[in-house]
Amino acid sequence: MSTNPFRASRWRRRAQRLVTTRGPVAATVLLTAAVGLLALAMTHAALSLVGGGDRWLATAVAVVCALSITPLFAMPLLRMLGELEAARAQLDVLATRDELTGVHNRRQFLVLAGREWARCRRYDMSAALLMIDVDHFKRVNDVHGHLAGDLMLREIARAAGDTLRQPDLLGRYGGEEFMVFLPHADPLGAIDAAERIRERVAQLRLEWKGQTVRATVSVGVATFDEVHESLAALIQDADHALFAAKDAGRNCVRAVPPQAREHGASNTVASR
């Protein structure tokens, strides 16, 4: 006997609606109670049908009914809960990760970096911020097309991530810009991290439609100190250093000196 797929999908949608509105725990309790009541009803019916005869036979029929109906309902429920959990995890990834490069998106990066910045400020720990800009990215899009530009961004994100430590945060800030938050990084360590990223990207050779496309980045470095009363102030200094790197000819690193100063008043320094 064939089942009606429309009816099956309708009951499936109802079960999914129950899970999404009540939550997985409450939905499981409700559906388990329903299964228990149904099993109890079938047991009562079995006892009524054969109760006048062999009592052991009636008990066996009741046990078989209870044991068969529970998996019948439990397996689809567990499968559905697994699918919903996988969908929820996928939505979490889409909400926090940049779709193109897979690194943190801007919103998530700022949230995580803000927490780290607050912790560094509270416990007087060192930290630094890197702002990375892909050099002449518009030219790559114009000459080779946007798909080549997308490939370049993915490879640069991968190359940058390969140079970082586990606690470091990498995010796409927007367009061809990336940002890195380095907890427990002193000024020399931050510059060294920026140089590793710059050198790794400069070594990239992207093969695209028979042509080799090269990439370089400019990096601005700002080291956290008491002048930075917010994460935005640290980002502003890193942006200031990035502009200095661009003015210096690109494919280089520039840093804001970490000593106490009037915010934004000091000049950047070269890393090499």
VEXDREN-2710 file (C-alpha; in Angstrom, 1 decimal):
% VEXDREN-2710
k/r/px/py/pz
1/MET/0.0/0.0/0.0
2/SER/1.6/3.3/-1.1
3/THR/1.6/6.3/1.1
4/ASN/0.4/9.7/0.1
5/PRO/3.5/12.0/-0.3
6/PHE/1.5/15.1/0.1
7/ARG/0.0/13.9/3.4
8/ALA/3.5/12.8/4.6
9/SER/5.0/16.2/3.8
10/ARG/2.1/17.9/5.5
11/TRP/2.7/16.0/8.7
12/ARG/6.4/16.7/8.4
13/ARG/5.7/20.4/8.1
14/ARG/3.5/20.3/11.1
15/ALA/6.2/18.6/13.1
16/GLN/8.9/21.1/12.0
17/ARG/6.5/23.9/12.9
18/LEU/6.2/22.4/16.4
19/VAL/9.9/22.1/16.8
20/THR/10.6/25.7/15.6
21/THR/7.8/27.3/17.7
22/ARG/8.2/25.2/20.9
23/GLY/11.9/24.4/20.7
24/PRO/13.5/21.0/20.3
25/VAL/13.3/20.0/24.0
26/ALA/9.6/20.9/24.4
27/ALA/8.7/19.4/21.0
28/THR/10.4/16.2/22.0
29/VAL/8.5/16.0/25.3
30/LEU/5.2/16.6/23.5
31/LEU/5.8/14.1/20.7
32/THR/7.1/11.5/23.2
33/ALA/3.9/12.0/25.3
34/ALA/1.8/11.6/22.2
35/VAL/3.6/8.4/21.2
36/GLY/3.2/7.1/24.8
37/LEU/-0.5/7.8/24.8
38/LEU/-0.8/6.1/21.4
39/ALA/1.1/3.1/22.6
40/LEU/-1.1/3.0/25.7
41/ALA/-4.2/3.1/23.6
42/MET/-3.0/0.2/21.4
43/THR/-2.1/-1.8/24.4
44/HIS/-5.5/-1.3/25.9
45/ALA/-7.1/-2.3/22.6
46/ALA/-4.9/-5.4/22.5
47/LEU/-5.9/-6.4/26.0
48/SER/-9.5/-5.8/25.2
49/LEU/-9.4/-8.0/22.1
50/VAL/-7.6/-11.0/23.6
51/GLY/-8.2/-10.4/27.3
52/GLY/-10.9/-13.0/27.4
53/GLY/-8.4/-15.6/26.2
54/ASP/-4.8/-16.2/26.9
55/ARG/-3.5/-13.5/29.3
56/TRP/0.1/-14.1/28.3
57/LEU/-0.8/-13.7/24.7
58/ALA/-2.5/-10.3/25.4
59/THR/0.6/-9.1/27.3
60/ALA/2.9/-10.2/24.4
61/VAL/0.7/-8.3/21.9
62/ALA/0.7/-5.2/24.1
63/VAL/4.5/-5.3/24.4
64/VAL/5.0/-5.7/20.7
65/CYS/2.6/-2.8/20.0
66/ALA/4.6/-0.5/22.5
67/LEU/8.0/-1.5/21.1
68/SER/7.0/-1.2/17.5
69/ILE/5.3/2.2/17.6
70/THR/7.9/4.1/19.5
71/PRO/10.8/3.6/16.9
72/LEU/8.2/4.2/14.2
73/PHE/7.7/7.8/15.5
74/ALA/11.1/8.3/17.1
75/MET/13.3/7.7/14.1
76/PRO/11.7/10.3/11.8
77/LEU/11.7/12.7/14.8
78/LEU/15.3/12.3/15.5
79/ARG/16.1/12.6/11.7
80/MET/14.1/15.8/11.5
81/LEU/15.8/17.2/14.6
82/GLY/19.2/16.4/13.1
83/GLU/18.3/18.2/9.9
84/LEU/17.0/21.2/11.8
85/GLU/20.2/21.4/13.8
86/ALA/22.3/21.2/10.7
87/ALA/20.3/24.0/9.1
88/ARG/20.7/26.1/12.3
89/ALA/24.4/25.5/12.2
90/GLN/24.5/26.5/8.6
91/LEU/22.6/29.7/9.3
92/ASP/25.1/30.5/12.1
93/VAL/27.9/30.2/9.6
94/LEU/26.1/32.4/7.1
95/ALA/25.5/35.0/9.8
96/THR/29.1/35.2/11.0
97/ARG/31.3/34.3/8.1
98/ASP/32.1/36.1/4.9
99/GLU/30.5/34.1/2.1
100/LEU/33.4/34.6/-0.4
101/THR/36.5/34.0/1.8
102/GLY/35.2/32.1/4.8
103/VAL/36.8/34.4/7.3
104/HIS/34.8/36.4/9.9
105/ASN/32.5/39.0/8.3
106/ARG/32.7/42.6/9.4
107/ARG/30.0/42.4/12.0
108/GLN/31.3/39.3/13.6
109/PHE/34.9/40.5/13.5
110/LEU/33.9/43.7/15.3
111/VAL/32.0/41.8/17.9
112/LEU/34.9/39.4/18.7
113/ALA/37.6/42.1/18.4
114/GLY/35.6/44.3/20.7
115/ARG/35.5/41.6/23.4
116/GLU/39.2/41.0/23.1
117/TRP/39.9/44.8/23.2
118/ALA/37.9/45.1/26.4
119/ARG/39.7/42.2/28.0
120/CYS/43.1/43.7/27.0
121/ARG/42.1/47.1/28.4
122/ARG/40.7/45.6/31.6
123/TYR/43.8/43.5/32.4
124/ASP/46.4/45.9/30.8
125/MET/47.5/43.3/28.2
126/SER/49.2/44.1/24.9
127/ALA/47.4/43.8/21.6
128/ALA/47.6/45.1/18.0
129/LEU/45.4/45.6/15.0
130/LEU/46.4/45.2/11.4
131/MET/44.5/46.7/8.5
132/ILE/45.3/45.0/5.1
133/ASP/44.4/46.4/1.7
134/VAL/44.9/44.5/-1.6
135/ASP/47.0/46.7/-3.9
136/HIS/45.5/47.7/-7.2
137/PHE/42.6/45.4/-6.8
138/LYS/40.4/47.4/-9.2
139/ARG/42.9/46.8/-11.9
140/VAL/42.7/43.0/-11.4
141/ASN/38.9/43.2/-11.8
142/ASP/39.1/45.4/-14.8
143/VAL/41.8/43.3/-16.6
144/HIS/40.9/39.7/-15.6
145/GLY/37.3/40.0/-14.4
146/HIS/35.5/39.8/-11.1
147/LEU/35.8/36.0/-10.8
148/ALA/39.6/36.4/-10.9
149/GLY/39.2/39.1/-8.2
150/ASP/37.2/36.7/-6.1
151/LEU/39.8/34.0/-6.4
152/MET/42.5/36.5/-5.4
153/LEU/40.5/37.5/-2.3
154/ARG/40.0/33.9/-1.3
155/GLU/43.7/33.1/-1.7
156/ILE/44.8/36.2/0.2
157/ALA/42.5/35.3/3.1
158/ARG/43.9/31.7/3.1
159/ALA/47.5/33.0/3.0
160/ALA/46.9/35.5/5.8
161/GLY/45.2/32.9/7.9
162/ASP/48.1/30.4/7.5
163/THR/50.5/32.9/9.1
164/LEU/48.4/33.6/12.2
165/ARG/48.2/32.1/15.6
166/GLN/45.2/30.3/17.0
167/PRO/43.9/33.2/19.1
168/ASP/44.3/35.8/16.3
169/LEU/41.2/37.1/14.6
170/LEU/41.0/37.6/10.9
171/GLY/38.0/39.2/9.2
172/ARG/37.0/40.8/5.9
173/TYR/36.3/44.4/6.7
174/GLY/34.8/45.2/3.3
175/GLY/35.7/45.1/-0.4
176/GLU/39.4/44.3/-0.7
177/GLU/40.2/45.1/3.0
178/PHE/40.9/42.7/5.8
179/MET/41.6/43.2/9.4
180/VAL/43.5/41.2/12.0
181/PHE/43.3/41.5/15.8
182/LEU/46.4/40.2/17.6
183/PRO/45.9/39.7/21.3
184/HIS/49.1/39.5/23.4
185/ALA/51.2/41.1/20.6
186/ASP/53.8/43.7/21.3
187/PRO/54.8/46.3/18.7
188/LEU/57.6/44.3/17.2
189/GLY/55.5/41.1/17.2
190/ALA/52.7/43.0/15.4
191/ILE/55.0/44.3/12.7
192/ASP/56.5/40.8/12.3
193/ALA/53.0/39.4/11.9
194/ALA/52.2/42.0/9.3
195/GLU/55.4/41.3/7.4
196/ARG/54.7/37.6/7.3
197/ILE/51.3/38.3/5.7
198/ARG/52.8/40.7/3.2
199/GLU/55.6/38.3/2.2
200/ARG/53.2/35.3/2.0
201/VAL/50.8/37.2/-0.3
202/ALA/53.7/38.5/-2.5
203/GLN/54.6/34.8/-3.1
204/LEU/51.2/33.9/-4.5
205/ARG/51.0/32.9/-8.1
206/LEU/47.3/32.7/-9.3
207/GLU/46.8/30.9/-12.5
208/TRP/43.8/32.4/-14.4
209/LYS/42.9/31.5/-18.0
210/GLY/46.5/30.8/-19.0
211/GLN/47.9/33.9/-17.2
212/THR/49.7/34.3/-13.9
213/VAL/48.2/37.0/-11.7
214/ARG/50.3/38.4/-8.9
215/ALA/49.1/40.0/-5.7
216/THR/50.5/42.3/-3.1
217/VAL/49.1/44.0/0.0
218/SER/49.7/47.1/2.1
219/VAL/49.4/46.8/5.8
220/GLY/48.8/49.3/8.5
221/VAL/49.7/48.4/12.1
222/ALA/48.4/50.0/15.3
223/THR/49.5/48.8/18.8
224/PHE/47.0/49.1/21.6
225/ASP/47.8/51.6/24.4
226/GLU/46.0/53.8/26.9
227/VAL/45.2/56.4/24.3
228/HIS/42.8/54.0/22.6
229/GLU/39.6/54.4/24.6
230/SER/37.6/52.3/22.1
231/LEU/38.2/49.7/19.4
232/ALA/37.2/52.4/16.9
233/ALA/40.2/54.5/18.0
234/LEU/42.5/51.6/17.4
235/ILE/41.0/51.0/14.0
236/GLN/41.4/54.6/13.1
237/ASP/45.1/54.5/13.9
238/ALA/45.5/51.3/11.8
239/ASP/43.7/53.0/9.0
240/HIS/46.1/56.0/9.3
241/ALA/49.1/53.6/9.1
242/LEU/47.5/51.9/6.1
243/PHE/47.3/55.2/4.2
244/ALA/51.0/55.8/5.0
245/ALA/51.8/52.4/3.5
246/LYS/50.0/53.3/0.3
247/ASP/51.7/56.6/0.1
248/ALA/55.0/54.9/0.5
249/GLY/54.4/52.9/-2.7
250/ARG/52.3/50.0/-1.5
251/ASN/53.5/46.4/-0.8
252/CYS/54.9/47.5/2.5
253/VAL/54.1/47.8/6.2
254/ARG/53.7/51.0/8.2
255/ALA/53.1/51.3/11.9
256/VAL/51.8/53.9/14.4
257/PRO/54.3/54.2/17.3
258/PRO/52.9/52.7/20.5
259/GLN/54.0/55.4/22.9
260/ALA/51.4/57.6/24.6
261/ARG/50.4/60.6/22.5
262/GLU/47.7/62.8/21.4
263/HIS/45.4/60.6/19.3
264/GLY/46.4/60.6/15.7
265/ALA/49.1/63.2/16.2
266/SER/52.2/61.0/15.7
267/ASN/53.8/60.0/12.4
268/THR/53.9/56.4/11.2
269/VAL/57.2/54.5/11.0
270/ALA/58.5/52.1/8.4
271/SER/58.8/48.4/9.4
272/ARG/62.0/47.9/7.3
END
